[in-house]
Amino acid sequence: MRQRTLAVSPFETYRKPTHRARFLADRDKGDAPAGPLRGDRALLSQGRERPAKVGLEHMLRITFLQQWFNLSDPGAEEALYESVSMCWFVGIDLG
């Protein structure tokens, strides 16, 4: 059985959506088609021996978060650990 984190619990359905969560949900609805970006790791691994671990779509969405919320690389990493709505927008599961 997979261990559940405190951030994702049965009480999430009763949680009031924050301004950040509404903002990211609105941006996710108006997203451009990401068909070519999904799973295309060949673009990122050109000239490297190892393929990239993160997909191009995830990297692009993290870059959007950095621009919208004025985050540095370490700041974006911290924000992804702390914010469920940011993890949802990027499409990663840290639990």
C-alpha positions as CSV (number, residue, x, y, z in Angstrom):
1,M,0.0,0.0,0.0
2,R,1.3,3.4,-1.0
3,Q,1.9,5.9,1.9
4,R,-0.3,9.0,1.6
5,T,1.1,12.4,2.4
6,L,-0.6,15.0,4.6
7,A,-0.9,17.3,1.6
8,V,-3.2,14.9,-0.2
9,S,-5.9,13.7,2.1
10,P,-9.6,12.9,2.0
11,F,-10.2,16.4,3.3
12,E,-8.9,18.0,0.1
13,T,-12.4,17.9,-1.3
14,Y,-13.5,20.3,1.5
15,R,-10.6,22.7,1.1
16,K,-11.4,26.2,-0.1
17,P,-9.5,26.9,-3.4
18,T,-6.9,29.6,-3.0
19,H,-6.2,32.5,-5.4
20,R,-3.1,30.7,-6.7
21,A,-5.1,27.5,-7.3
22,R,-7.8,29.4,-9.3
23,F,-5.1,31.3,-11.2
24,L,-3.3,28.1,-12.2
25,A,-6.6,26.3,-13.1
26,D,-7.5,29.2,-15.4
27,R,-4.1,29.0,-17.1
28,D,-4.5,25.3,-17.5
29,K,-7.8,25.6,-19.3
30,G,-6.4,28.1,-21.8
31,D,-3.4,25.9,-22.5
32,A,-2.1,25.5,-26.0
33,P,-2.2,22.0,-27.4
34,A,0.8,20.2,-25.9
35,G,0.8,17.2,-28.2
36,P,4.3,17.7,-29.5
37,L,5.6,18.5,-26.0
38,R,4.3,15.4,-24.3
39,G,6.9,12.7,-23.9
40,D,9.3,14.1,-26.5
41,R,12.5,13.5,-24.6
42,A,14.5,13.3,-27.8
43,L,14.5,17.1,-28.1
44,L,16.1,17.4,-24.6
45,S,18.7,14.5,-25.0
46,Q,20.3,15.6,-28.2
47,G,24.0,15.2,-27.9
48,R,23.8,13.7,-24.4
49,E,24.5,10.2,-23.3
50,R,21.6,10.0,-20.9
51,P,18.0,10.9,-21.8
52,A,16.4,13.7,-19.8
53,K,14.3,12.6,-16.8
54,V,11.8,15.4,-17.0
55,G,9.6,15.9,-20.0
56,L,9.6,19.1,-22.0
57,E,6.0,19.9,-21.0
58,H,6.9,19.8,-17.3
59,M,10.0,22.0,-17.8
60,L,7.9,24.5,-19.8
61,R,5.2,24.6,-17.1
62,I,7.9,25.1,-14.3
63,T,9.3,28.0,-16.4
64,F,5.8,29.5,-16.5
65,L,5.6,29.2,-12.7
66,Q,8.9,30.9,-12.4
67,Q,7.8,33.8,-14.5
68,W,4.3,34.3,-13.0
69,F,5.4,34.0,-9.4
70,N,9.0,35.5,-9.7
71,L,10.8,32.3,-8.6
72,S,14.4,31.3,-9.0
73,D,15.3,27.7,-9.7
74,P,15.7,26.8,-6.0
75,G,12.6,28.9,-5.2
76,A,10.6,26.9,-7.8
77,E,11.8,23.7,-6.3
78,E,10.7,24.8,-2.8
79,A,7.4,26.0,-4.1
80,L,6.7,22.6,-5.8
81,Y,7.4,20.8,-2.5
82,E,5.1,23.2,-0.6
83,S,2.2,23.9,-3.0
84,V,-0.2,21.2,-4.1
85,S,-1.7,23.5,-6.7
86,M,1.7,24.1,-8.3
87,C,2.4,20.4,-8.4
88,W,-1.0,19.8,-10.0
89,F,-0.4,22.5,-12.6
90,V,3.0,21.1,-13.5
91,G,1.6,17.5,-13.5
92,I,4.0,15.9,-11.1
93,D,3.2,13.8,-8.0
94,L,5.6,14.2,-5.1
95,G,3.7,11.9,-2.8
